[in-house]
Every structure is written in C-alpha cells, then in structure tokens.
Amino acid sequence: MHSHGISHLDLSLENTMIASVDANHIHVKIIDFGLARRVKSDQMFHDRVGKIGYMAPEVCMQCPYLFFFLYVYARKEYSPEKADIWCLGVMLFMMLVGAPPYQVPDPSNPAFRFLVNGRLRDVLVHWKRLPLIPADALDVMSKIFKPESQRISMKDLRLHKFVGLSDKTTTDDKADALNLSSPLVAQDKNR
C-alpha cells in the first residue's frame, strides 16, 4: 500500500478482515479506505484522522488539549506512513495481549506515557503479560513504539523476523493495492 503511494490513516482491527486461511498462512485484507490518501514521498500531513485508540502521538498532537502534555511530539505535521506503522503496533499489541495498550492517548495514563517513552517492557511486566509475548514480537513492537523520527520504516518492518515478509509482492497484491475504491483516493487523483 505505502509502496504505491497510499496511506490508510485509519488502520485498526476493525478495518481488517481475514480473507482466507490455508495450511501455512492467514491472509488478511485491509478494508475501509475512506480516510486513505495518496501521498508523495516525504509528504507530511496536518489532519487529525483515525480512531483515537490507535492514533500515533504525533497525530494526537492535532488535538489541542494534548498539546501542552506531549511536548516531545509537539509538531504541526507528521508522516502518514509512520502514523500507519504506529497503528499496526497497537493492532499487534491488542492481538498478543488481548487488550489495547491505552483507551485514549492521554499523558496522564501511565501505560500511554510509558509506551511513548520506550518502556513497552515495563507495561507488559506490570500487566503480567511479558512471558506471553514472543521475543521477536517484543522486538518489533519496541521498534514501532518510538518517536516518529526513530520509528521503524515499513520496509524494515516487512523484513523483520517476526513479520517475515519479503520485498516481493505478487501481481494480485499489486492489482489490489492499485484498485482502491475509496472516493477520497479517487478524489485525490484529480488534484
């Protein structure tokens, strides 16, 4: 998706579906491209979009009541790709732990504060979930839950041992990525 210049901006468990299951794989499809945008390389965004429980700290910064608390992330623009990656981290956390890391990205919430400060392990220890998390999953989440400038790239995420995807994309995957039916993506084409 990102390799085709598209950022979803609303990745969540609610916006994914299991497409098929075979002996070795579960194939997942991303749905609801209503907020998706075509983006140029290194293009930055200003809009606050997506589900608040999945939002990256830099996206939440578009919400005035958080501005004074998240001074580390105080910016007026953000990378849509890096915001999508944070959402994937929240999704992975929820699948492995069975609960969201936070309900609302609020600095008064200790779990959120620990997460944005690189203390994922402390959250998992406190919740008594660390023994349930595979080492590779902990490593990839630790690389996702970082400040935007230090967050893992999508290319490196795909190649991470826990994810195990190659850079090879099937023809069908390319066709699916380019054949998006979102009216907003179509609208962006005309700009």
N, C-alpha and C positions, 0 to 999 in steps of 0.2 A: 504494500500500500504506500509506504513512505518512498520507496524506490520509484514509484510512479507519480510522485509529487502530490500525494494526498495525505492529509492529516485528519483523523477521525474526530478528535476533540471531545468525544463522549464515550470513550471505552469504559465498559463496565460488564459485570457478569450478566446483567440484564440485557446487554446488547451483544450477546454471543449465543450461538446455538450449536449443539452437537449435530453435525451434518451426517456423519457416518462413523461406524466402528468396525474395524476389522481385527484380525488376529494380533497385529503389532501396533496399531495406531488408533487414536481417536482423532477424527477430523473435525475441527471447529471452524465455524464461519462467523465472521463479524457481520452484524446487521445494524440497521438504523443509522444510515449515513446522513441524517437530517441536519447535523451540525458540521459535517465534513467540509473541508475547504481544500481547494487546490493551492499548493504553496510552492514558492520558488526556493531554491537552495538558500539557506541562511535567512529566510524571511522571518520576521518577528511579528507577534500578534499582541493586541491590546485588550481584546474582549475577554470577559469572564464567562466561560461556557462550560457545560458538562455538569455532571452530578457532584454535588458538594462533597460527598463522602469519598470521592475518588480524586478530587482535584489536587494537582500539584501545588505546593506552597506559592510558587510564583504566579500561578493562575488565581489563587485566592487573593493575591495582592490587589486584584482589581476590585475587591470588596473593601470599601473604605474603613469599616470597623476593625479590620485586621491590620491596617497599615502600620500603626504605631507599635504593634507587638512583634511583627515579623520583620524587624529592621534588616536582618541578613538578606531577606528576599525582597526588600523594598525596591521594586522596579516598576516601570510603566509598560514594559514589554517582555515577552517570553517566547521561547522556541516551542512551536506546536509539536514538533517531534519529541522533544524532551518531556513535554507535558503528557503526551500519549504514553511514553515509557513509564512515567510515574504511575499512571492509571493501571498499566499492566502489572506493576509491582503490587498495587493494592489488590488487584484481582488474584494474583498468585498467593498473597498473604491470606486472603479470605478462603481460598481453596485448601490451603495447607493447615491453617489454624482453626477454621470453622467460624470465624468472626471477623468483622472489619477491624483494622488497626485503630480506627477512630470513627466517631459518628460525624463530627463536624471538625474541620481543620482549625482548631482553636488552641492558641498557645497556652491557655490555662489548663488544657488537658495534658496530663503528664505523658501519656502514650504518644500523642502527636508531637509534643516537644522533644521527647527522646528520639523519635523517628527522624525528625528533620535535623537533629544534631548527630546523626550517625550512630545512634545507640539502639539499633534494632535488637541486638542480642539481649540487652537489658530488659526490653519489653517482653521478649519471649521467655526469659528466665522468670520474670515477675508473674507472668501468666501460666507458668509451669508447662510451657509448650516447646521449649528448646529441644528436648530429647526426641520430639516427633518430627522435627524438621531435618531433612537430608542436608548434609554438608554443602553439596552443590547448590541447593535451593537457598540456603542461608547466604552463600557467597553471592549469588546473583541478586538476591533482594538487597544485600548490603551495597551492591554497586548501583542499584536503582534508587534507593532511598538516600540520595545525596543531593547537595545543592545542584541546581541546574547545570552550572558550568563543569561540574565534576561527575555528572550522571553518565552512566554507560550509554554508548551510542546504540542505535538499532542494529547496525551491522555487527558490533561486538556482542550484543545481546543474542542475536541469532546464532552466533558461533560459540556462545558459552556452553560449557559441558552440560549444564542442566537442561538447556533448551535443545541443543544438538541439531540445529538446522544448518544446512549448507547454504551457500550463496546461490545455489542452483534453484531456479524457480521453474515449475512446469509451465507448459504453454497454457494449460487450463487456468492455472493460478494467475498468469498474466492477463488472460482474457477477462477473468472475473474482476480483477483489480481495475481494469480499464473500462469495464462496462457497468459503472455505477449508476444507479437510477435516482440518486438524490437530486431533487430540484435545485438545491443550493449549489451542488457541484456543477450542475448544468448551467446555473446562473453565473457561476464564477468563470466558466469557459467563455462567456460572452463579454467579459470585462476587458 
